[in-house]
Amino acid sequence: MHSPSETKIQALLRLLSDPNEQVAKTIQQEFVRIGPSALPFLEKASAEDTALGSRVAFVKDEICFEQLKGEFSTFVAHCSRQIDWEQGAFLIAKVAYPYVDIPHYQKCLDHLAEEFRTKWHAEDTPPGKCARLLSAFLFKDKGFSGNRIHYHDPDNSYLHRVIESRQGIPISLSAIYVFVGNRLGLPLAGVGMPGHFLVKIEGESTPQFVDCFNGGAFLREQDCEQFITASGLDYDPQFLEKSPTRLILARMLRNLLSIYEREPENPMTVRIQTLLQVLEESFPEQNPSSL
């Protein structure tokens, strides 16, 4: 990022309206290289000439993404704990919603936890029973559910949109369950088994799993084994082990990538691929196909 003179920026703005798309694309990339200092000029130009709207919007999104890429790289370099999953999920949401108010949605999760705590006196409840009560609270009382009709809507993967709509896919609904549970002190972990995503209640003598996409149903290991073998795979107990945070985030990104790749030349495809590459480079010992 560099800071050119206002004169140069004004000259670039004049070229941004060029009818030749290739010229305009070159100028857009030049603004991206300039970075955030160009934003006030772009916003003013867009207000004065509405025809520039789509080109300015693209430049603003690209500048925001360059900032997000740096933020995400810093995060990944230090992310190791399960609790980092929440921060990583909100950063992924900024790919499509660069101005999302993350503290606001963190407070929404706080409020869910506080409402549950007040209703059920969670501090006095054993973890196993508390987890069952939390399942009923989120998936019955609060109405979170699997979005079966529009399963491939990318908003099902963006955490703040799931909080708003109360609909998501297995991994995003599991995230809500874990993040609220973390606030209640519950020992929960995400489990990315083949073909499905579950939450594991840790520390139980008999392993228990929560299927957040299916109404928060509780499963035993035998139930999970049956699901895996029905999918044509040989069962391996490691499929039900706690997933590392980086692999969970990579799975969230791959879900989005599979959606955006359906649209030719969707700029979101490149952005998601970029963040996925940042993750993969942070643990090169992992086989990327296993993410």
TIRO-981961 format. One record per residue (C-alpha): residue number from 1; residue in one letter; x, y, z. Coordinates in steps of 0.2 Angstrom, whole numbers. Each point is the difference from the previous one (the first is absolute). Layout:
BEGIN
> NUM | A | X | Y | Z
...
***
This chain:
BEGIN
> 1 | M | 0 | 0 | 0
> 2 | H | 7 | 17 | -4
> 3 | S | -7 | 18 | 1
> 4 | P | 1 | 9 | -17
> 5 | S | -5 | 18 | -2
> 6 | E | -18 | 6 | -1
> 7 | T | 4 | 6 | -18
> 8 | K | 4 | -18 | -5
> 9 | I | -15 | -7 | 9
> 10 | Q | -11 | 13 | -10
> 11 | A | 8 | -6 | -16
> 12 | L | -3 | -18 | 4
> 13 | L | -18 | 4 | 4
> 14 | R | -3 | 8 | -17
> 15 | L | 7 | -16 | -8
> 16 | L | -11 | -11 | 11
> 17 | S | -15 | 5 | -10
> 18 | D | 8 | -5 | -16
> 19 | P | -12 | -11 | -11
> 20 | N | 14 | -12 | -4
> 21 | E | -2 | -14 | 14
> 22 | Q | 18 | -5 | -1
> 23 | V | 6 | 18 | 3
> 24 | A | -13 | 2 | 14
> 25 | K | 6 | -17 | 8
> 26 | T | 18 | 6 | -1
> 27 | I | -5 | 16 | 9
> 28 | Q | -10 | -10 | 13
> 29 | Q | 16 | -10 | 4
> 30 | E | 10 | 16 | 2
> 31 | F | -12 | 6 | 13
> 32 | V | 1 | -16 | 9
> 33 | R | 19 | 2 | 1
> 34 | I | -3 | 18 | 7
> 35 | G | -11 | -7 | 14
> 36 | P | -11 | 8 | 13
> 37 | S | 7 | 18 | -3
> 38 | A | -10 | -1 | -17
> 39 | L | -17 | -4 | 8
> 40 | P | -5 | 18 | 4
> 41 | F | 3 | 5 | -18
> 42 | L | -9 | -15 | -7
> 43 | E | -15 | 3 | 11
> 44 | K | -1 | 18 | -6
> 45 | A | 2 | -5 | -18
> 46 | S | -14 | -13 | 1
> 47 | A | -12 | 12 | 8
> 48 | E | 3 | 13 | -14
> 49 | D | -1 | -13 | -14
> 50 | T | -12 | -14 | 4
> 51 | A | 7 | -9 | -16
> 52 | L | 16 | -4 | 9
> 53 | G | -10 | -9 | 14
> 54 | S | 4 | -18 | -5
> 55 | R | 19 | 4 | -4
> 56 | V | 2 | 9 | 17
> 57 | A | -9 | -13 | 9
> 58 | F | 12 | -13 | -7
> 59 | V | 15 | 10 | 5
> 60 | K | -6 | 3 | 18
> 61 | D | -3 | -19 | 2
> 62 | E | 17 | -4 | -6
> 63 | I | 8 | 13 | 11
> 64 | C | -10 | -7 | 15
> 65 | F | 5 | -18 | -5
> 66 | E | 19 | 5 | -1
> 67 | Q | -2 | 6 | 18
> 68 | L | -9 | -15 | 5
> 69 | K | 13 | -11 | -7
> 70 | G | 13 | 8 | 11
> 71 | E | -11 | -2 | 15
> 72 | F | -4 | -18 | -4
> 73 | S | 19 | -4 | -2
> 74 | T | 4 | 7 | 17
> 75 | F | -14 | -9 | 8
> 76 | V | 5 | -17 | -8
> 77 | A | 18 | 2 | 6
> 78 | H | -6 | 0 | 18
> 79 | C | -16 | -11 | -1
> 80 | S | 1 | -16 | 9
> 81 | R | -14 | -1 | 13
> 82 | Q | -18 | -6 | -2
> 83 | I | -5 | 18 | 6
> 84 | D | 8 | 7 | -16
> 85 | W | -13 | -8 | -11
> 86 | E | -12 | 14 | 5
> 87 | Q | 12 | 14 | -6
> 88 | G | 4 | -9 | -16
> 89 | A | -18 | -3 | -4
> 90 | F | -4 | 19 | 2
> 91 | L | 16 | 4 | -11
> 92 | I | -7 | -12 | -14
> 93 | A | -16 | 10 | 1
> 94 | K | 9 | 16 | -5
> 95 | V | 4 | -8 | -17
> 96 | A | -18 | 4 | -5
> 97 | Y | -4 | 13 | 13
> 98 | P | 15 | 10 | 3
> 99 | Y | -9 | 12 | 11
> 100 | V | -8 | -12 | 12
> 101 | D | -1 | 6 | 18
> 102 | I | 9 | -15 | 8
> 103 | P | -2 | 6 | 18
> 104 | H | -19 | 2 | -3
> 105 | Y | -2 | -18 | -4
> 106 | Q | 12 | -6 | 14
> 107 | K | -12 | 9 | 11
> 108 | C | -14 | -10 | -8
> 109 | L | 8 | -16 | 5
> 110 | D | 3 | 8 | 18
> 111 | H | -18 | 3 | 1
> 112 | L | -5 | -18 | -5
> 113 | A | 12 | -7 | 13
> 114 | E | -7 | 12 | 13
> 115 | E | -18 | -4 | -4
> 116 | F | 4 | -18 | 2
> 117 | R | 9 | 2 | 16
> 118 | T | -14 | 10 | 8
> 119 | K | -13 | -13 | -6
> 120 | W | 9 | -16 | 5
> 121 | H | 13 | 6 | 14
> 122 | A | 13 | -8 | -11
> 123 | E | 14 | 1 | 13
> 124 | D | -9 | -13 | 11
> 125 | T | -4 | -12 | -15
> 126 | P | 12 | -15 | -4
> 127 | P | 8 | 2 | -18
> 128 | G | -9 | -14 | -8
> 129 | K | -17 | 6 | 6
> 130 | C | 4 | 18 | -4
> 131 | A | 5 | -4 | -18
> 132 | R | -17 | -8 | -2
> 133 | L | -9 | 15 | 7
> 134 | L | 11 | 11 | -12
> 135 | S | -6 | -11 | -15
> 136 | A | -18 | 3 | 5
> 137 | F | 3 | 18 | 3
> 138 | L | 8 | 4 | -17
> 139 | F | -9 | -11 | -11
> 140 | K | -18 | 0 | 7
> 141 | D | -1 | 16 | 11
> 142 | K | 11 | 12 | -11
> 143 | G | -5 | -9 | -17
> 144 | F | 18 | -4 | -7
> 145 | S | -2 | -13 | -14
> 146 | G | 8 | -7 | -15
> 147 | N | -4 | 9 | -16
> 148 | R | -5 | -15 | -11
> 149 | I | -9 | 10 | -13
> 150 | H | 14 | 12 | -4
> 151 | Y | 14 | -11 | 6
> 152 | H | 13 | 8 | -13
> 153 | D | -4 | 18 | 5
> 154 | P | 17 | 7 | 5
> 155 | D | -8 | 10 | 14
> 156 | N | -2 | -17 | 9
> 157 | S | 19 | 0 | 3
> 158 | Y | 2 | 18 | 6
> 159 | L | -1 | 0 | 19
> 160 | H | -9 | 17 | 2
> 161 | R | -13 | -5 | -13
> 162 | V | -4 | -16 | 8
> 163 | I | -2 | 10 | 17
> 164 | E | -13 | 11 | -9
> 165 | S | -9 | -13 | -11
> 166 | R | 1 | -14 | 13
> 167 | Q | 4 | -12 | -15
> 168 | G | 16 | -8 | -5
> 169 | I | 9 | -16 | -5
> 170 | P | 8 | -13 | 12
> 171 | I | 16 | 9 | 3
> 172 | S | -7 | 18 | 2
> 173 | L | -14 | -7 | 12
> 174 | S | 13 | -10 | 9
> 175 | A | 10 | 16 | 2
> 176 | I | -14 | 9 | 8
> 177 | Y | -3 | -14 | 12
> 178 | V | 19 | -1 | 5
> 179 | F | 2 | 19 | 1
> 180 | V | -15 | 2 | 12
> 181 | G | 5 | -16 | 9
> 182 | N | 18 | 8 | 3
> 183 | R | -8 | 14 | 8
> 184 | L | -9 | -12 | 12
> 185 | G | 16 | -9 | 4
> 186 | L | -5 | -16 | -9
> 187 | P | 14 | -12 | -7
> 188 | L | -5 | 0 | -18
> 189 | A | 10 | -3 | -16
> 190 | G | -4 | 0 | -19
> 191 | V | 2 | -17 | -9
> 192 | G | 2 | 0 | -18
> 193 | M | -4 | -18 | -5
> 194 | P | -2 | -4 | -18
> 195 | G | -16 | 7 | -8
> 196 | H | -7 | 8 | 16
> 197 | F | 5 | 11 | 14
> 198 | L | -4 | -3 | 19
> 199 | V | 4 | 7 | 17
> 200 | K | 8 | -12 | 13
> 201 | I | -3 | 2 | 18
> 202 | E | 17 | -3 | 8
> 203 | G | 4 | -9 | 16
> 204 | E | -15 | -11 | 0
> 205 | S | 3 | -19 | 4
> 206 | T | -11 | -5 | -15
> 207 | P | 4 | 12 | -15
> 208 | Q | -15 | 11 | -5
> 209 | F | -2 | 10 | -15
> 210 | V | -13 | 14 | -5
> 211 | D | -7 | 1 | -18
> 212 | C | -4 | 18 | -1
> 213 | F | -7 | -1 | -18
> 214 | N | -13 | -13 | 6
> 215 | G | -8 | 10 | 14
> 216 | G | 15 | -3 | 12
> 217 | A | -3 | -18 | 1
> 218 | F | 12 | -10 | 12
> 219 | L | 9 | -14 | -8
> 220 | R | 11 | -15 | 6
> 221 | E | 16 | -6 | -8
> 222 | Q | -10 | -14 | -8
> 223 | D | -12 | 12 | -8
> 224 | C | 15 | 9 | -8
> 225 | E | 8 | -16 | -5
> 226 | Q | -16 | -5 | -9
> 227 | F | -1 | 17 | -9
> 228 | I | 18 | -2 | -6
> 229 | T | -1 | -18 | -6
> 230 | A | -17 | 4 | -9
> 231 | S | 10 | 13 | -10
> 232 | G | 11 | -14 | -6
> 233 | L | 15 | 3 | 11
> 234 | D | 9 | -11 | 12
> 235 | Y | -2 | 6 | 18
> 236 | D | 15 | 7 | 9
> 237 | P | -2 | 6 | 18
> 238 | Q | 12 | 15 | -5
> 239 | F | -15 | 7 | -10
> 240 | L | -8 | 5 | 16
> 241 | E | 15 | 8 | 8
> 242 | K | 0 | 19 | 3
> 243 | S | 4 | 10 | -15
> 244 | P | 15 | 13 | 1
> 245 | T | -6 | 18 | -2
> 246 | R | 9 | 2 | -17
> 247 | L | -8 | -15 | -8
> 248 | I | -17 | 6 | 6
> 249 | L | 3 | 17 | -8
> 250 | A | 7 | -8 | -16
> 251 | R | -16 | -11 | -1
> 252 | M | -11 | 16 | 2
> 253 | L | 10 | 8 | -14
> 254 | R | -2 | -15 | -11
> 255 | N | -18 | 0 | 2
> 256 | L | -1 | 17 | -6
> 257 | L | 12 | -3 | -15
> 258 | S | -11 | -15 | -6
> 259 | I | -15 | 13 | -1
> 260 | Y | 10 | 14 | -8
> 261 | E | 8 | -11 | -13
> 262 | R | -17 | -3 | -8
> 263 | E | 0 | 18 | -6
> 264 | P | 13 | 3 | -14
> 265 | E | 12 | 14 | 4
> 266 | N | -7 | 4 | 17
> 267 | P | 12 | 11 | 9
> 268 | M | -4 | -9 | 17
> 269 | T | 7 | -16 | -7
> 270 | V | 18 | 8 | 0
> 271 | R | -2 | 8 | 17
> 272 | I | -6 | -16 | 8
> 273 | Q | 15 | -9 | -9
> 274 | T | 12 | 13 | 7
> 275 | L | -6 | -3 | 18
> 276 | L | 1 | -18 | -2
> 277 | Q | 18 | 1 | -7
> 278 | V | 4 | 10 | 16
> 279 | L | -6 | -14 | 11
> 280 | E | 8 | -14 | -10
> 281 | E | 17 | 9 | 0
> 282 | S | -2 | 1 | 19
> 283 | F | 0 | -19 | 2
> 284 | P | 9 | -8 | -16
> 285 | E | 2 | -17 | 9
> 286 | Q | -19 | -2 | -3
> 287 | N | -6 | -8 | -16
> 288 | P | -11 | 14 | -8
> 289 | S | -12 | -13 | -6
> 290 | S | -4 | -5 | 18
> 291 | L | -7 | 17 | 5
***
